[in-house]
């Protein structure tokens, strides 16, 4: 199919993978001028009504999901009898490839990825959809280090009996299969939780928990044998994190996490302590997750193992010892306090957005402005198309606002067309021209998907991203998200 044009729109450019049911291609969307991934059903299965319906059902089910950690379905259809599904194109590697290439991940990074996968499962389960094949091979890591869950090919609705995956049939990869799934019993949200626990085990140890001479042998070990002790294989893993894996992979569902949200909550609390134990987060892989944690979740609080007074006493002793070591005898604690790190930034609640084009043209895709604060990394607002990449005017922009003024210290912009030149302005009014915004607060900097401006912390309710130059060799610029941090 390389070189062919699917539905007079998608130019098939490269084969990127193949499975038992379909082949995935990288393709160019000639209508919207962007890369996409297209999954095409194997020709040998096009006359198999069961496989054909399973393929079509995947498109319908995943189309219900809109989440930054789920690969988005863009389109679906048939071309000359060839069924296909169009997904967003994630230019990266799978989590499995990442582990094979580098071995066990840094502990905070592994926890961060588990959180992102868990959040994707929370979204799927909210739509009454079980994935049923959660494994590192089905998790893509994008260029920004974010995890995106894909391949819902054997997923099923939790609200109805799906005859295509009826009780008694084992589907999924046995390296990560839940005991009840290995036995052909009913699959629930908790089956996905078990598989996520095994994925986390592999991220931390670099290996799957069980091996055998056959896939059936592996499946039976999931039914009968406890997982190896993760702390023996990776001593720096905390007892808190080990307890999360133990609970997620409990053989009996009554002993397992009841919901993915419950597991994610514990992982979020564990991430803070794991990052502290590791001396920080490396390579920026987990920083977005860590910075997004709710206030008060930077320390893991065990639920059953330690009395509160004992935990508090231990923390008090640790603080005293740390103070003595850092301050030293005879030194004033005020000197050290003055050097303490600034408190973590919080994200303001953006409640609206508006395009801004005072130098001609009238508007800049006004119907897409809400996409800069819809919490999705796959949607975006863009400028109009400027032939030759020249704005031929002072600039264009988009501004966002909050319900009350905030003293923003930073503004983050995510984009797939990085390299444009832009400044950030602030105001408590809605100026009709650029002069009304006053002096710029800072310049956006960055050559990747994340561009960032450091701001002086003055109190404004409106923040303008003013684009003065388009990216090299591009005729427009897009913005996926705008975050105001204070």
ZAMARGU-4260 file (C-alpha; in steps of 0.2 Angstrom, whole numbers, plus 5000, padded with zeros to 4 digits):
<rodrens>
0) 5000/5000/5000 | 5015/5011/5001 | 5012/5026/4989 | 4994/5024/4988 | 4981/5037/4992
5) 4967/5031/5004 | 4950/5039/5001 | 4959/5052/4990 | 4966/5060/5007 | 4979/5049/5016
10) 4995/5046/5007 | 5003/5030/5013 | 5021/5033/5016 | 5029/5020/5028 | 5024/5003/5036
15) 5028/5005/5055 | 5021/4989/5062 | 5011/4974/5060 | 5001/4962/5071 | 4990/4947/5069
20) 4975/4957/5064 | 4981/4973/5056 | 4996/4983/5049 | 5000/5001/5054 | 5006/5014/5042
25) 5013/5031/5044 | 5003/5042/5032 | 5001/5060/5026 | 4984/5068/5028 | 4983/5079/5012
30) 4968/5088/5018 | 4974/5094/5035 | 4993/5093/5031 | 4999/5082/5046 | 5005/5065/5049
35) 4993/5052/5055 | 4994/5033/5059 | 4983/5022/5049 | 4978/5004/5055 | 4973/4993/5040
40) 4964/4976/5043 | 4974/4962/5035 | 4967/4957/5018 | 4965/4939/5024 | 4953/4944/5037
45) 4942/4956/5027 | 4929/4942/5023 | 4930/4936/5042 | 4914/4944/5049 | 4920/4942/5067
50) 4937/4950/5064 | 4929/4963/5054 | 4916/4968/5067 | 4930/4968/5081 | 4940/4980/5070
55) 4925/4991/5067 | 4921/4990/5086 | 4938/4996/5091 | 4936/5012/5081 | 4919/5015/5089
60) 4925/5012/5106 | 4941/5022/5106 | 4932/5037/5097 | 4922/5039/5114 | 4938/5043/5123
65) 4946/5060/5123 | 4961/5060/5134 | 4979/5066/5133 | 4986/5049/5137 | 4975/5039/5125
70) 4980/5039/5106 | 4966/5048/5098 | 4955/5041/5084 | 4953/5054/5070 | 4944/5044/5056
75) 4938/5027/5051 | 4931/5020/5035 | 4934/5008/5020 | 4943/5011/5003 | 4939/4998/4990
80) 4934/4985/5003 | 4949/4989/5014 | 4944/4994/5032 | 4955/5006/5041 | 4956/5017/5056
85) 4965/5034/5057 | 4974/5038/5073 | 4985/5053/5079 | 5003/5050/5074 | 5014/5048/5089
90) 5032/5050/5084 | 5041/5040/5097 | 5045/5022/5104 | 5034/5010/5114 | 5037/5008/5132
95) 5043/4990/5129 | 5057/4997/5117 | 5062/5010/5130 | 5064/4996/5143 | 5074/4985/5131
100) 5085/4999/5125 | 5089/5006/5143 | 5085/4993/5155 | 5075/4997/5171 | 5069/5015/5172
105) 5073/5027/5186 | 5061/5024/5199 | 5052/5041/5198 | 5051/5040/5180 | 5043/5022/5181
110) 5030/5029/5193 | 5026/5044/5182 | 5023/5033/5167 | 5012/5021/5178 | 5002/5037/5183
115) 4999/5042/5165 | 4994/5024/5160 | 4983/5024/5175 | 4974/5040/5171 | 4971/5033/5153
120) 4963/5018/5161 | 4952/5029/5172 | 4946/5038/5157 | 4942/5021/5148 | 4934/5014/5163
125) 4923/5030/5165 | 4916/5025/5148 | 4913/5007/5154 | 4927/5001/5143 | 4940/4988/5148
130) 4956/4988/5138 | 4960/4969/5142 | 4978/4970/5134 | 4988/4983/5145 | 5006/4980/5141
135) 5022/4991/5137 | 5020/4986/5119 | 5003/4996/5119 | 5010/5011/5127 | 5018/5024/5116
140) 5031/5037/5123 | 5029/5054/5113 | 5044/5066/5110 | 5039/5075/5126 | 5041/5059/5137
145) 5022/5057/5139 | 5014/5040/5139 | 4999/5036/5127 | 4989/5020/5128 | 4985/5013/5111
150) 4978/4997/5103 | 4960/4994/5111 | 4958/4980/5098 | 4952/4967/5111 | 4944/4979/5122
155) 4926/4976/5127 | 4911/4985/5135 | 4908/4982/5153 | 4890/4985/5151 | 4885/4971/5139
160) 4891/4954/5135 | 4903/4955/5120 | 4901/4939/5111 | 4917/4942/5101 | 4927/4940/5118
165) 4915/4928/5127 | 4919/4920/5144 | 4931/4905/5142 | 4942/4913/5129 | 4959/4921/5134
170) 4964/4936/5125 | 4979/4947/5128 | 4997/4944/5131 | 5000/4931/5145 | 5016/4941/5152
175) 5003/4953/5159 | 4987/4944/5160 | 4976/4944/5176 | 4973/4928/5184 | 4954/4929/5181
180) 4958/4932/5162 | 4970/4918/5162 | 4956/4906/5168 | 4944/4913/5155 | 4933/4921/5168
185) 4924/4938/5168 | 4936/4953/5164 | 4933/4969/5174 | 4942/4986/5177 | 4952/4976/5190
190) 4960/4965/5176 | 4967/4981/5168 | 4974/4986/5186 | 4983/4969/5188 | 4991/4972/5171
195) 4996/4989/5175 | 5004/4983/5191 | 5014/4970/5181 | 5020/4984/5169 | 5026/4994/5183
200) 5035/4979/5190 | 5044/4977/5173 | 5048/4996/5172 | 5057/4995/5189 | 5066/4978/5186
205) 5068/4977/5167 | 5060/4960/5166 | 5043/4952/5167 | 5039/4943/5183 | 5036/4925/5176
210) 5044/4915/5162 | 5040/4897/5156 | 5041/4886/5141 | 5024/4891/5135 | 5012/4905/5136
215) 5000/4894/5145 | 5014/4890/5158 | 5016/4909/5160 | 4997/4911/5162 | 4996/4898/5175
220) 5010/4906/5185 | 5000/4922/5186 | 4986/4911/5193 | 4996/4902/5206 | 5012/4911/5210
225) 5015/4928/5219 | 5025/4940/5210 | 5044/4941/5214 | 5049/4953/5228 | 5052/4969/5218
230) 5063/4976/5232 | 5075/4961/5231 | 5077/4965/5212 | 5077/4984/5215 | 5082/4988/5233
235) 5080/5007/5231 | 5061/5004/5228 | 5052/5010/5244 | 5041/4999/5254 | 5026/5011/5250
240) 5029/5008/5231 | 5031/4989/5234 | 5015/4989/5243 | 5006/4997/5228 | 5012/4984/5216
245) 5008/4970/5229 | 4990/4977/5230 | 4988/4980/5211 | 4993/4962/5207 | 4984/4953/5221
250) 4977/4936/5214 | 4960/4939/5222 | 4950/4954/5216 | 4943/4958/5233 | 4961/4961/5238
255) 4966/4972/5223 | 4962/4990/5220 | 4944/4992/5216 | 4947/5006/5204 | 4961/5013/5193
260) 4958/5030/5201 | 4962/5023/5218 | 4978/5016/5212 | 4983/5032/5203 | 4980/5042/5219
265) 4992/5030/5229 | 5005/5032/5215 | 5004/5051/5215 | 5008/5051/5233 | 5022/5038/5231
270) 5030/5049/5217 | 5034/5063/5229 | 5044/5051/5240 | 5052/5042/5226 | 5058/5058/5218
275) 5065/5064/5235 | 5074/5047/5238 | 5082/5048/5221 | 5088/5066/5223 | 5076/5073/5210
280) 5069/5069/5193 | 5081/5066/5179 | 5079/5071/5161 | 5063/5079/5163 | 5053/5063/5160
285) 5042/5064/5176 | 5042/5083/5179 | 5026/5086/5171 | 5017/5073/5181 | 5026/5078/5197
290) 5022/5097/5195 | 5003/5092/5192 | 5001/5083/5208 | 4988/5090/5220 | 4994/5100/5235
295) 4998/5089/5249 | 5003/5073/5239 | 5021/5075/5239 | 5023/5063/5253 | 5016/5045/5253
300) 5005/5042/5268 | 5004/5023/5272 | 4986/5018/5275 | 4988/5003/5287 | 5006/4999/5291
305) 5011/5012/5303 | 5002/5022/5317 | 5000/5040/5313 | 5010/5045/5329 | 5025/5034/5324
310) 5025/5041/5307 | 5025/5059/5314 | 5039/5055/5326 | 5050/5048/5312 | 5047/5063/5302
315) 5051/5075/5316 | 5067/5065/5320 | 5072/5066/5302 | 5069/5084/5301 | 5079/5088/5316
320) 5094/5077/5310 | 5093/5086/5293 | 5093/5103/5301 | 5108/5099/5311 | 5118/5092/5296
325) 5113/5107/5285 | 5113/5121/5297 | 5127/5115/5308 | 5131/5119/5326 | 5131/5138/5330
330) 5123/5143/5314 | 5106/5152/5313 | 5092/5143/5305 | 5086/5159/5297 | 5101/5159/5286
335) 5096/5142/5279 | 5078/5147/5277 | 5083/5162/5266 | 5091/5150/5254 | 5076/5138/5254
340) 5069/5134/5237 | 5054/5143/5231 | 5037/5134/5234 | 5031/5124/5219 | 5020/5133/5206
345) 5002/5130/5204 | 4992/5130/5188 | 4978/5144/5187 | 4961/5139/5181 | 4959/5146/5164
350) 4941/5149/5160 | 4941/5157/5143 | 4951/5162/5127 | 4950/5173/5113 | 4960/5176/5097
355) 4968/5193/5094 | 4971/5201/5077 | 4971/5220/5078 | 4982/5223/5063 | 4970/5215/5050
360) 4961/5199/5045 | 4948/5201/5058 | 4950/5184/5067 | 4962/5169/5069 | 4952/5153/5069
365) 4940/5160/5083 | 4930/5143/5084 | 4946/5134/5090 | 4951/5145/5104 | 4944/5134/5118
370) 4956/5120/5113 | 4970/5129/5122 | 4963/5125/5139 | 4953/5109/5136 | 4966/5098/5144
375) 4969/5089/5128 | 4986/5088/5120 | 4979/5082/5104 | 4968/5097/5100 | 4975/5114/5095
380) 4971/5132/5090 | 4981/5139/5075 | 4984/5155/5066 | 4977/5158/5049 | 4988/5151/5035
385) 5001/5165/5029 | 5008/5161/5011 | 5027/5161/5012 | 5027/5160/5030 | 5027/5180/5032
390) 5014/5188/5043 | 5015/5204/5034 | 5010/5213/5050 | 5016/5216/5068 | 5009/5200/5074
395) 4994/5189/5079 | 4989/5181/5095 | 4978/5173/5107 | 4974/5177/5125 | 4967/5167/5140
400) 4959/5173/5156 | 4956/5168/5174 | 4941/5172/5185 | 4952/5182/5197 | 4969/5190/5194
405) 4984/5179/5197 | 5002/5184/5200 | 5009/5172/5186 | 5027/5167/5187 | 5027/5157/5172
410) 5017/5153/5156 | 5019/5137/5147 | 5014/5134/5129 | 5014/5116/5121 | 5014/5116/5102
415) 5018/5105/5087 | 5025/5120/5077 | 5039/5126/5089 | 5051/5139/5084 | 5039/5153/5082
420) 5044/5170/5090 | 5031/5176/5103 | 5030/5187/5118 | 5018/5187/5133 | 5008/5202/5139
425) 4996/5204/5154 | 4981/5215/5157 | 4966/5216/5169 | 4956/5224/5154 | 4952/5218/5137
430) 4963/5230/5126 | 4957/5233/5108 | 4975/5236/5102 | 4992/5229/5106 | 4997/5246/5114
435) 4983/5243/5127 | 4993/5228/5134 | 5007/5239/5139 | 5025/5232/5140 | 5028/5213/5137
440) 5031/5203/5153 | 5043/5190/5145 | 5048/5180/5129 | 5042/5163/5125 | 5058/5152/5123
445) 5060/5134/5118 | 5063/5123/5103 | 5053/5108/5107 | 5035/5105/5110 | 5036/5115/5126
450) 5039/5134/5125 | 5040/5144/5141 | 5041/5162/5147 | 5046/5167/5164 | 5035/5181/5171
455) 5038/5194/5185 | 5023/5189/5196 | 5012/5204/5193 | 4993/5202/5196 | 4983/5200/5180
460) 4968/5191/5174 | 4972/5191/5155 | 4987/5184/5147 | 4991/5187/5129 | 5003/5176/5118
465) 5008/5187/5104 | 5016/5179/5089 | 5028/5190/5079 | 5036/5177/5068 | 5030/5160/5061
470) 5041/5144/5063 | 5054/5142/5050 | 5047/5134/5034 | 5029/5135/5041 | 5014/5145/5035
475) 5005/5145/5052 | 5009/5141/5071 | 4998/5131/5082 | 4996/5131/5101 | 4989/5115/5110
480) 4989/5121/5128 | 4992/5137/5137 | 4995/5135/5156 | 4996/5150/5168 | 5007/5146/5183
485) 5008/5156/5199
</rodrens>
